[in-house]
């Protein structure tokens, strides 16, 4: 029996990283363009789980773009004025992508 589970996301990131390095070595992009390209590699998949690298904050990814990711942290008290219109009893928190790392689903 073969394992059909293949990490396409990791392969795509590796290919993008190789292209960014090629651009850098050939000096075909500015430093700003290269920085933006590297930041784009850290887009987290909606529904995955991430943890803050310096704080004990973790949660499910609600949305992510090339610079920021918003997570739902069920352990963080909800301070919304309209709790019934929010995601639930926890809070939605937004961080810079470089502040987060991917984790397995928390217990």
N, C-alpha and C positions, 0 to 999 in steps of 0.2 A: 504494500500500500504506500502511495506517495503522499507527501504533505503538499496540499494545494494552497496552503497559506504562503503568500509571497508578499514581501514588503515593497510594493510599487512606489510608495511615498519616499522611502529611503533611496531607492534607485533614482527617482526623479530629482531629489535633492542633490545626490552625488553628481548627476549629469549637469545640473545647473551650476553647482560649485565648480566643476571642471571648466565650464564655459566662462564663468567669472574669472577664474585664474588665467585662462587663455587671453581674455581681454586685458587683464592686468599686465601680463608678460609682454603682450604686443602693444601696450600703451594705446589701446583703442577706446578707452573710456576714462573719464575724469574720476578723481577720488570720490566725489560726491555720487556719481553714477554707480561706482563700485559698491559704496556703502549701502545705497538703496537696494542694490541687487542682493547683497548679503542679508540685509534685513528681511527681504522677501522670502528667504529660505525658511524663516521661522514662523510660518503661518500654521496655526494649530487647527486640526480638524474639529468641526462642530461635533459635540457629543463626547469628545475625548476628555481626559482628565489631566490637569496640570497642577504643579506646586510651585509656589514662590521660592526662589533660590535662597533668600535670606530670612524669610519669615515663615511661621507655621500656618500658612494660608494655602488651601488647596480647594479645587472645585471643578465643576463640569464646564467645559467651554461652551458659551452661548454664541459668541461670534468672534472672528479673528480676521485681521487684515495684515498688511505688510509691516505695521508698526505697533499696533495695540491688540490686546485680547481681553475680552470681557468674560468673566467666569461667574457662575452661581455658587456661592459659598453658603451652604445650609447652616453652618456653625456661626456665621456672623449675624448678629441681630439685625432685623429689618428696621431701618429708621425712616422708611417712606411714610408720608402723611396718609397715603391711600394704599394700605397694605393689601386690600382685596384686588387691586389693579397690578400688583407686583408679581414677581416670579414665585413667591411663596414666603414662608417665615424667615428665610435667610436674606442675603443681599447679593446684588449684582455688583461686582468689583472689576475695575479696568486697570490693567497693568501694561507696561511696555513689554514687548515680546522677549527681549533679552533678559528680563527679570524672572521668566518662567521656564520650567522644564516639564517635559511630558512624563507622566507616571501611569501605573496601572490603576484601575478603578480602586478608590479608597474604600476601606471597610466601613 
